[in-house]
Amino acid sequence: MAYSYLESSCYGKDNVKFLKVVKNPENQKDHEIMECNVQVLLKGQLDVSYTEADNKVIVPTDTVKNTILVLAKKNKIDTIESFASLLALHFTKKYSHITGVSVKIIQQLWNKYHEHSFIHGGAETKEVELEYDETKPKEYKLVTTLKGLTVLKSTNSMFHGFNVCEYTTLKPTNDRILSTDVLMKLEYDASELGSLETVLEGSKDKLFTDVFKNCRDTTLTIFKNENSASVQATMFNMATKILEDNKAAKFVTYELPNKHYILFNLEWFDGEKNDNELFYPASDPNGLIKCTVGRN
Ligand SMILES: O=c1[nH]c(=O)c2[nH]c(=O)[nH]c2[nH]1
């Protein structure tokens, strides 16, 4: 009896990066661009490559990389959601022993300001993760992520009424700075979207674009409008509104660092008052608050 067994495995290529330029057929200098970083990991009857050094079953990661690039060149990509579907279906259809694929695509945001000139959207990205198992084709998991959207509000944020014990030094406040780097994930309800084949045909591209925009708009609107009781309460309200607005959403997850700004005490300077005007940014430690919200 062997000492060990293979509990689980997957392999593929990570950090396959491309910039795709799409030219307007009526004006060869009018372009749209898409910059992506793709990860594709394969699963299936691959155990012997680990346990018996049998490479016959290995589709080389180099081939995975080539496939990503060729499919990106040859196909119309309107959203990274449909491109992820295309990749998952390609690998499972092409190789009989590949039965599952995990795809992750990170898209840079480029804002067009002229027919072929663009401004980079900074740290903010859109990401998509797709888990597909061809033995359960209807149960795929598709998650879209908004990441790196840094926001700050300089009033209308409170934090009081919290648990107080002998370890507590924090003072309750009715007015503080609230700042975070938004990480929001929306898991689609696969039964609302339909089969991955319909997703890759592009029939859901408008939905994907609209849902992502709605998530970003709702995050920013609730952030600015609400007099926040806490990060916890505000993120729950954001997630609830996104579920209300988007029937295709199953779960909404937020992961928000609470990036603290601490009021300087200037009393030593002849009693100088500091009415929430001068703060120092405390890079660490930071709060970290997460929740996943579903529909009742
Ligand atoms: O919104 C907040 N939630 C917390 O859980 C917390 N904890 C803390 O020290 N400050 C805050 N703020």
PDBQT file of the ligand as one rigid body, heavy atoms in Angstrom, charges set to zero:
ROOT
HETATM    1  O1  LIG A 301     -17.257  50.503  11.480  1.00  0.00    +0.000 OA
HETATM    2  C1  LIG A 301     -16.534  50.016  12.335  1.00  0.00    +0.000 A 
HETATM    3  N1  LIG A 301     -16.695  48.690  12.674  1.00  0.00    +0.000 N 
HETATM    4  C2  LIG A 301     -15.928  48.073  13.607  1.00  0.00    +0.000 A 
HETATM    5  O2  LIG A 301     -16.084  46.850  13.889  1.00  0.00    +0.000 OA
HETATM    6  C3  LIG A 301     -14.950  48.863  14.253  1.00  0.00    +0.000 A 
HETATM    7  N2  LIG A 301     -14.027  48.591  15.220  1.00  0.00    +0.000 N 
HETATM    8  C4  LIG A 301     -13.340  49.738  15.442  1.00  0.00    +0.000 A 
HETATM    9  O3  LIG A 301     -12.388  49.838  16.268  1.00  0.00    +0.000 OA
HETATM   10  N3  LIG A 301     -13.807  50.740  14.661  1.00  0.00    +0.000 N 
HETATM   11  C5  LIG A 301     -14.819  50.228  13.908  1.00  0.00    +0.000 A 
HETATM   12  N4  LIG A 301     -15.608  50.761  12.955  1.00  0.00    +0.000 N 
ENDROOT
TORSDOF 0
